[in-house]
């Protein structure tokens, strides 16, 4: 259960070259309006798109969070520090868009978290009561700072566990002084950066396809084996283990297994990683096939390499026959 303790909103208005910094935290009556923020924090904590990291030894930003955790500075002070630096860095980059920065101190059951959510500013319209010649009427005005609804994702964010000082974040790559940069990890927090669970799944799939291209092996079958492993093994203890994965996908070939694991390690995939099971199993649930005739099939990954249920047959004339077996009905 997410409980918001305090909150501050700052406005990064690049359209008017203005950083609108709040001078006090939100009063209780405004905190009650942050239902959307509470729901978005809940979604963020379960999101497979967040990267994880730890403050580097040389990070001077870590001291600010230690001071906050020790109540030496308040939310207004630490949020102002980050807002000013975030604004300065974005202004230097190739992607400059107006935004709002909502900073919330929250409790997730026993966990004490500091969350920074940056939203792109959106244009919208709202009604407004106006007066002409002493008579009121309801008119329409453009609002340049519409916050997103609960279904929309945050543009960028930082989540810091104030007990462990571990970090989760979502960022977009920007170009600053001619170099591609992650503002949050490289310039704002100075922290390590681990692949998100979404990136891990994507990296494993791409590495499998690359191995198949190198050794002229069937891509569909091996990618399906990769997905089937994730489907079956994560239900046991939630861990994805690269050695086990390689053994399943490239069975009876020790050299290829070793090369596959090394390729993934070189791509910064951990050898053992506790995965976001819901996302991992959804992302690997099916294997899609598209034929040259435009027919598309979606096959459950666990059946793809099971000849009792599904089979791809190479005919002598080089054409292909696809068989779907042991089904009870079609709808």
C-alpha positions as CSV (number, residue, x, y, z in Angstrom):
1,X,0.0,0.0,0.0
2,X,1.5,3.3,-1.2
3,X,1.2,6.2,1.3
4,X,2.4,9.7,0.2
5,X,4.0,11.5,3.1
6,X,5.0,14.8,1.4
7,X,5.2,16.1,-2.1
8,X,6.6,19.0,-4.2
9,X,6.0,20.0,-7.8
10,X,8.5,21.9,-9.9
11,X,7.9,23.1,-13.5
12,X,10.6,22.8,-16.1
13,X,9.3,25.4,-18.6
14,X,11.8,25.4,-21.5
15,X,9.3,27.1,-23.8
16,X,9.7,30.3,-21.7
17,X,13.2,29.5,-20.4
18,X,11.9,29.4,-16.9
19,X,12.4,26.9,-14.0
20,X,9.4,27.3,-11.8
21,X,10.5,26.1,-8.3
22,X,8.0,25.6,-5.5
23,X,8.9,27.4,-2.3
24,X,7.0,25.1,0.0
25,X,5.8,21.5,0.1
26,X,2.2,20.7,-0.9
27,X,-0.4,21.2,1.9
28,X,-2.5,18.2,2.9
29,X,-5.5,19.3,0.7
30,X,-3.3,19.0,-2.4
31,X,-1.8,15.7,-1.3
32,X,-5.3,14.3,-1.3
33,X,-5.4,15.1,-5.0
34,X,-2.4,12.9,-5.8
35,X,-4.4,9.7,-6.5
36,X,-2.8,9.5,-9.9
37,X,0.7,9.8,-8.4
38,X,0.0,7.0,-5.9
39,X,-1.2,4.7,-8.6
40,X,1.8,5.5,-10.8
41,X,4.3,4.8,-8.0
42,X,2.7,1.4,-7.6
43,X,3.1,0.8,-11.3
44,X,6.7,2.0,-11.3
45,X,7.7,-0.4,-8.5
46,X,6.4,-3.3,-10.6
47,X,7.7,-2.0,-13.9
48,X,10.0,-4.3,-16.0
49,X,11.3,-1.2,-17.8
50,X,13.1,0.3,-14.8
51,X,16.9,0.0,-14.7
52,X,18.6,-0.6,-11.4
53,X,21.8,0.8,-10.0
54,X,24.0,1.8,-7.1
55,X,25.7,5.1,-6.3
56,X,29.3,5.0,-7.5
57,X,32.0,5.6,-4.8
58,X,32.8,9.0,-6.4
59,X,29.2,10.1,-6.6
60,X,28.7,13.4,-4.7
61,X,25.0,13.1,-5.1
62,X,24.8,10.2,-2.7
63,X,25.6,12.6,0.2
64,X,22.3,14.5,-0.6
65,X,20.2,11.4,-0.2
66,X,22.1,10.4,3.0
67,X,21.3,13.8,4.5
68,X,17.7,13.5,3.5
69,X,17.4,10.0,5.0
70,X,19.0,11.4,8.2
71,X,16.5,14.4,8.1
72,X,19.3,16.9,7.8
73,X,17.6,18.4,4.7
74,X,13.9,18.3,3.7
75,X,12.1,17.4,0.5
76,X,11.9,21.0,-0.7
77,X,15.7,21.3,-0.5
78,X,16.7,18.0,-2.1
79,X,14.0,18.3,-4.9
80,X,15.2,21.8,-5.7
81,X,18.8,20.5,-6.0
82,X,17.8,17.8,-8.5
83,X,15.3,20.0,-10.4
84,X,17.9,22.7,-11.0
85,X,20.5,20.2,-12.2
86,X,18.0,18.3,-14.3
87,X,16.8,21.5,-15.9
88,X,20.4,22.6,-16.7
89,X,21.3,19.2,-18.2
90,X,18.2,18.9,-20.4
91,X,18.7,22.5,-21.6
92,X,22.2,21.4,-22.8
93,X,20.8,18.4,-24.7
94,X,19.3,17.6,-28.1
95,X,15.8,16.9,-26.6
96,X,14.2,19.8,-24.9
97,X,10.5,19.6,-24.1
98,X,8.5,21.4,-21.3
99,X,7.9,19.1,-18.3
100,X,6.7,18.9,-14.7
101,X,8.8,17.2,-12.0
102,X,6.7,15.7,-9.2
103,X,8.8,14.7,-6.1
104,X,7.1,12.5,-3.5
105,X,8.2,10.9,-0.2
106,X,6.3,7.7,0.0
107,X,6.1,4.5,2.1
108,X,5.6,1.2,0.4
109,X,4.6,-0.8,3.4
110,X,7.9,-0.8,5.4
111,X,10.0,0.7,2.6
112,X,10.8,4.4,2.7
113,X,11.2,5.7,-0.9
114,X,12.0,9.0,-2.5
115,X,10.4,9.2,-6.0
116,X,11.0,11.8,-8.7
117,X,8.6,11.5,-11.7
118,X,9.1,13.8,-14.7
119,X,6.1,14.2,-17.0
120,X,6.2,15.8,-20.4
121,X,3.8,18.8,-20.4
122,X,0.8,18.3,-22.5
123,X,-1.6,20.9,-24.0
124,X,-5.3,20.5,-23.2
125,X,-8.5,22.6,-22.9
126,X,-10.7,23.3,-19.9
127,X,-13.7,25.4,-19.2
128,X,-13.4,28.7,-17.3
129,X,-15.9,31.2,-16.0
130,X,-15.5,34.6,-17.6
131,X,-17.3,37.9,-17.3
132,X,-18.2,40.4,-20.0
133,X,-20.2,43.6,-19.3
134,X,-20.8,42.3,-15.8
135,X,-22.4,39.0,-17.0
136,X,-20.8,35.6,-16.5
137,X,-20.4,32.9,-19.2
138,X,-18.6,29.6,-19.4
139,X,-15.8,29.7,-21.9
140,X,-12.9,27.5,-23.1
141,X,-9.3,28.2,-22.4
142,X,-6.1,26.3,-23.4
143,X,-4.2,24.8,-20.5
144,X,-0.5,24.3,-21.3
145,X,0.3,22.1,-18.3
146,X,-1.9,19.0,-18.3
147,X,-0.6,16.2,-16.2
148,X,-1.1,12.6,-17.6
149,X,-3.8,10.3,-16.4
150,X,-3.1,7.2,-14.4
151,X,-3.0,5.0,-17.5
152,X,0.0,6.9,-19.0
153,X,3.6,6.2,-18.2
154,X,6.0,8.6,-16.7
155,X,8.5,10.1,-19.1
156,X,11.5,9.7,-16.8
157,X,11.8,8.8,-13.1
158,X,14.1,8.1,-10.2
159,X,13.2,5.8,-7.2
160,X,15.7,5.8,-4.3
161,X,15.3,3.4,-1.4
162,X,16.2,5.6,1.6
163,X,17.2,2.6,3.7
164,X,19.5,0.7,1.3
165,X,20.2,3.7,-1.1
166,X,19.6,1.4,-4.0
167,X,18.3,3.1,-7.2
168,X,15.8,2.3,-9.9
169,X,15.2,4.7,-12.8
170,X,13.8,5.3,-16.2
171,X,15.7,7.5,-18.6
172,X,16.1,8.4,-22.3
173,X,19.4,8.8,-24.0
174,X,20.2,12.4,-24.9
175,X,23.1,14.0,-26.8
176,X,25.1,16.5,-24.7
177,X,28.2,18.1,-26.1
178,X,28.2,15.6,-29.0
179,X,28.0,12.5,-26.8
180,X,25.1,10.1,-26.1
181,X,24.4,10.4,-22.4
182,X,22.0,9.0,-19.8
183,X,21.3,12.2,-17.8
184,X,20.1,10.3,-14.7
185,X,22.9,7.7,-14.3
186,X,25.8,9.6,-15.9
187,X,25.2,13.3,-15.0
188,X,22.6,13.5,-12.2
189,X,23.1,10.6,-9.8
190,X,26.5,9.2,-10.9
191,X,25.4,5.6,-10.5
192,X,25.9,2.1,-12.0
193,X,23.4,1.0,-14.7
194,X,22.0,-2.5,-15.0
195,X,19.7,-3.7,-17.8
196,X,16.0,-3.6,-17.1
197,X,14.1,-6.9,-17.2
198,X,12.6,-5.8,-20.5
199,X,16.1,-5.2,-21.9
200,X,17.3,-8.5,-20.6
201,X,14.6,-10.4,-22.5
202,X,15.2,-8.4,-25.7
203,X,19.0,-8.9,-25.4
204,X,18.7,-12.7,-25.0
205,X,16.3,-13.0,-27.9
206,X,18.6,-10.9,-30.2
207,X,21.7,-12.9,-29.0
208,X,19.9,-16.2,-29.9
209,X,19.1,-14.9,-33.3
210,X,22.7,-13.7,-33.9
211,X,24.1,-17.2,-32.9
212,X,21.6,-18.8,-35.3
213,X,22.8,-16.5,-38.1
214,X,26.4,-17.2,-37.4
215,X,26.0,-21.0,-37.4
216,X,23.2,-21.1,-40.0
217,X,20.7,-22.6,-37.6
218,X,16.9,-22.3,-37.5
219,X,16.0,-19.0,-35.8
220,X,12.4,-19.8,-35.1
221,X,13.1,-23.0,-33.3
222,X,15.9,-21.7,-31.1
223,X,14.1,-18.5,-30.2
224,X,11.1,-20.6,-29.3
225,X,13.4,-22.8,-27.1
226,X,14.6,-19.6,-25.4
227,X,11.0,-18.5,-24.6
228,X,10.0,-22.0,-23.5
229,X,12.9,-22.1,-21.0
230,X,11.8,-18.8,-19.5
231,X,8.2,-19.9,-19.4
232,X,9.0,-23.1,-17.5
233,X,12.0,-22.2,-15.3
234,X,10.9,-18.9,-13.9
235,X,7.9,-20.6,-12.2
236,X,10.4,-22.7,-10.1
237,X,12.2,-19.9,-8.2
238,X,12.0,-16.8,-10.3
239,X,15.7,-16.9,-11.4
240,X,16.9,-16.9,-15.0
241,X,20.3,-18.7,-15.2
242,X,22.3,-18.3,-18.4
243,X,24.1,-21.7,-18.2
244,X,20.8,-23.5,-17.9
245,X,19.3,-21.4,-20.7
246,X,22.3,-22.2,-23.0
247,X,22.0,-25.9,-22.2
248,X,18.3,-25.9,-23.2
249,X,18.7,-23.8,-26.3
250,X,21.9,-25.3,-27.7
251,X,21.8,-28.8,-26.3
252,X,24.7,-31.2,-26.9
253,X,27.0,-28.5,-28.0
254,X,29.3,-27.3,-25.2
255,X,31.3,-24.9,-27.3
256,X,28.2,-23.2,-28.6
257,X,26.7,-23.0,-25.1
258,X,29.9,-21.4,-23.7
259,X,30.0,-18.9,-26.6
260,X,26.3,-18.0,-26.1
261,X,26.8,-17.4,-22.3
262,X,29.9,-15.3,-22.9
263,X,28.1,-13.2,-25.6
264,X,25.3,-12.4,-23.0
265,X,27.8,-11.6,-20.3
266,X,29.6,-9.2,-22.7
267,X,26.2,-7.6,-23.2
268,X,25.9,-7.0,-19.5
269,X,23.2,-9.7,-18.9
270,X,23.8,-11.1,-15.3
271,X,24.6,-14.8,-15.2
272,X,21.8,-15.3,-12.6
273,X,19.1,-12.7,-12.3
274,X,15.8,-12.7,-10.4
275,X,13.2,-11.8,-13.1
276,X,9.9,-9.9,-13.1
277,X,7.9,-13.1,-13.6
278,X,4.7,-11.5,-14.9
279,X,6.4,-9.5,-17.6
280,X,9.0,-12.2,-18.5
281,X,6.3,-14.8,-19.0
282,X,4.0,-12.5,-20.9
283,X,6.8,-11.4,-23.2
284,X,7.9,-15.0,-24.0
285,X,4.5,-16.7,-24.0
286,X,4.1,-17.0,-27.7
287,X,6.1,-17.4,-30.9
288,X,4.8,-15.6,-34.0
289,X,5.2,-17.0,-37.5
290,X,4.5,-15.1,-40.7
291,X,4.5,-16.8,-44.1
292,X,5.3,-15.4,-47.5
293,X,1.6,-15.7,-48.3
294,X,0.7,-13.3,-45.5
295,X,-0.7,-16.0,-43.1
296,X,0.3,-15.3,-39.5
297,X,0.3,-17.9,-36.7
298,X,0.8,-17.3,-33.0
299,X,2.0,-20.5,-31.3
300,X,2.5,-21.0,-27.5
301,X,6.3,-21.2,-27.0
302,X,6.0,-24.5,-25.0
303,X,4.4,-26.2,-28.0
304,X,6.7,-24.9,-30.7
305,X,9.3,-27.7,-30.3
306,X,6.7,-30.4,-29.4
307,X,6.0,-32.6,-32.4
308,X,2.8,-33.9,-30.6
309,X,1.3,-30.5,-31.1
310,X,3.1,-28.5,-33.7
311,X,5.6,-29.3,-36.5
312,X,7.3,-27.5,-39.4
313,X,8.1,-29.9,-42.3
314,X,10.6,-29.1,-45.0
315,X,9.3,-30.6,-48.3
316,X,11.5,-32.0,-51.1
317,X,10.4,-29.1,-53.4
318,X,11.8,-26.6,-50.8
319,X,8.2,-25.6,-49.8
320,X,7.2,-25.8,-46.1
321,X,4.3,-27.6,-44.5
322,X,3.1,-26.5,-41.1
323,X,1.1,-29.0,-39.0
324,X,-1.0,-28.2,-35.9
325,X,-1.9,-31.4,-34.1
326,X,-4.1,-32.8,-31.4
327,X,-6.5,-29.9,-31.2
328,X,-10.1,-30.4,-29.9
329,X,-11.7,-27.4,-31.7
330,X,-11.2,-24.3,-33.8
331,X,-12.9,-21.0,-33.1
